[in-house]
Amino acid sequence: METTLLTKCLFEFLGTMILVLFGDGVCCAVNLKESKARGAGWIVITIAWGLAVMAGIFVAGPYSGAHLNPAISIGFALAGTFPWAYVLPYIVAQMLGGFCGAVLMYAFYVDHFAATSDEPETILGCFCTIPAIEHKTVNFFCEFVATFMLVFLVLLIGTKGNLPQAGGVPIGLGAIGAFPVPAVIVAIGMSLGATTGYSMNPARDFSPRLAHAILPIKGKGGSGWGYSWIPSIAPIVGAAFASCIYLLIF
């Protein structure tokens, strides 16, 4: 297959769609009424989100690099490891993928959403992030720090000392690269995710939030637009700062 920009964007779309379908899917499984997994807890959510990222990476990695996140694309461009000309097309593909993944998730759990129509906050939390305590300054800081750590660690994973070598020459991680990043996602979720739900990704939060606003979900309530800018803007700022620190060091 010829890896044109269109091909790259197609796989960014597919990878992000799968990421959101699986990631938001575990939120549905754990939180919606009549689900066999209801009450399974935070550990299940954080592990499943890491595996959702891994699934997206396996799909998109060989073709697009599997950013699956506008903050990653912008951060990599700032770090000089990704062409700026690709940033906007990647972001469009990621945002569309996030929206379609959320719509698929809703169609899959439609009966369970109906059963949970008396819990609008639970319904919203299946689509996008909600802070445990709404304090926008602190919420922004939490998303900033979490995304900073994500992007900084992803950049470090690809440095010479962390790459396998052949004859003293570093070689790419290939498919093995799908494992370190999900492990980082799980670690961030367990350690830093409980305050805001660790969006770290506008395609994971804004696009599903938009799907929540559009879909005819009984009892869904509002879509939390007053908070929505934090899980979309803070990750981009965190990614930009991580890239700047990476450049200063390396």
N, C-alpha and C positions, 0 to 999 in steps of 0.2 A: 504493500500500500504506500502510495506517495504521501509523504508527510507535509502537506501544504498547510498554510495558516488555517484554512477552512477545516482541514482534518483535525488539526490541533484543537480548534474551537469545538468541533463536534465531540471530541473525547473529553474536553473540559465540561461540556454540557452533560454528557452521560455519566461521568465520574461524580459530578456534583449532585446530579439527580439521585444516584444510588446512595451517596453519602447521606443526603437528607431523608430519603425514603427509609433507610435503615436506622439512622440516628433519631429522627422524629418518631419512627416506628417503635423504638424501645420506650420512648416517653409515653406513647399511647398504651403500650403493653403494661407498663408499670402503674399507670395512673387512671385509665378509663375503667368505668364500671363494667362488670361482667367479664373482664379480661382474666384469663387463667393466670396471668403473671401479676395481677394487681397487688401492690404492696411489696414487690420484690426489692425495692430500695435503690439507694444511690450507687452502690457498688455495681449492680447490674447495669445501671444507666451509663456509668463512666466506662466500664469495660466495653459495652456495646457500641458506644460512640467511637472508641478507639478502633474497634473492628469495622465500623462503618467507614471510617477514614481509610483503613487498610483495603477494604473492598473497592473504594473509589480509586485508590492508587493503583491497584492491580489492573483496573480497566483503563485508566487514562495515562498511567506512567510511561508506557513505552512510546506513546505518541505525542503527548503534550507536556510531559514532566509532572503532571498531576498536581497543579497548584490548588485547584478546587476551592479557591478562596481569594477574593479581590485583595485582601490585605497581604497575602503571600505574593501575589503578582506585583503589587506596588513595592513591597519590601525588596523583592529580588531585583526589580528594575533599579531601585535606589542603590542597591549593593553592587550593581554593574554585572549581575549574572543573568539578566533577562532583558531583551530588547524593549525599549519603551514603545515602539510601534505595535507591539503585540498586546500591550496592557489593556487598552480599551476593548478590543475584540474578545480577549479572555474574560474580562469582567462581565460583558454582555452575556457570554455563553454560561458563565457560572451563575449569574442571577437568574437566567431562564431555567437552568438546571435545578436550582433550588426551588423555584416556583413549581415546576412540574413534579419534583419529588414530593413536595408537600401535598399537591393535589392527589397524587397516587396514594400517599399515606392516608389521606382522608377517605378515599374510595375504599381502601382496604378495611378501615376501621369504622365505616359509616354507621353500622348498627351500634357500636360501642359509644360513638359520639352521641347518638340519639339517646342511649341509656344514661348518659352523663349530662343531659341537657340542663340539669339543675345546678351544675358546677361550672360556671363560665370561666373562672380562673384556671381550673384544671384543663378545660378545652384549649384555652389560649396557650397554656404551658406545653401542650403537645406540639404546637407550631413554632413557638419562638421563646425567647428567654424572658423571665420575670425576676426581678431582684427579690431576695428573701426579705430584705429591709430596704425600702426605697429611700435612698439618700444619694441623690444624683452625683454629687462630687465624689463620694466614696465609690459609688457604682462605676463611674468613669475610670477612676484610678484602678479598680480591680480588673476591668476589661483591658485597660492599658498594660498593666503588669503581666497579665496572663498571656496576652498576644505578644508582648515583648519577648517573654520567655519562649514562646512557641517559635517565633521567627528566628531569634538568636540561636536557639538550639538546632533548628533545621539547617541554618547556615553552617553551624559548626559540624554537624554530622557529615557534611560534604567536604570538610577540610582534609588536608593530606594525612594527618595523624590518625584520622578515623576511617580512612579508606583502606581496603585490602590492597596488597601490593603484589606485583609479579616482576621479579627481577629488579626490585627496588623502585619500580614505577607504579604510582597509585593507579588503580583501575576503578571504574564505576561500580556502584553497589548492585546495579541491575535490579532484578526482582527482589533481592534481599533488602533493598532500600524501602520496601513497603512495610518493614517491621519496626525500625527505630522510630519513625515519626508517630505511628499509632501508639507506641509505648509512651512517648512524650505526651500525647493527647490524654492518655489514661492518667498519667502522673499529674498533669495540670488539673484534670477534672477532679481527682481525689483530693488534691492539696489546695487548689485555688478556685475550684468551681462552685463551691457551695454558696457563695455570696450573691452571685449574679446569674449562675447557670452557664458560665464560660462560653459565650457566643464565639468570640475571637474571629468571626467570619460573617460579613454582611450577607453573603449568599445563603448562610444557614439561618439568619435571623430576619432580615428585611423581606426577602422573597417569600418565605413561609408566612410571615406576618401579613403580607399583602394577600396571599392565598386565603388566610383566615378571614380577612376583611371582605373578600369577594364571594367565597363559598357560602351557600345557603345552609348554614349550620344552626340548628335549633338551639336556642338558649346560649349562643356563643358570647353575647355581651360585646364590649368594645375590644379593639385590637391593640390598645396600649400605645397609641402613636405618640403620646407625650413623653414616653420613655424611649421610644424606638431609635432615636438618634444616637443613644449611648452605645448599644451593641453594634452599631454600624460605623460610627466615627472613631470611637476609642480604639478598636482593633487596627484601623489604618494608621492612627497616630503611633500606637505601640509598635507596629511593624516598621514604620519609618524610623523611629528612634532606634530600634534594634539594628537596622541596617547601617545607620550612622555609626553606632558603637562598633559594629563589626568592621566597618571600613577603617575606623581609627585604630583598631587593634591589629588588623591584618593588612 
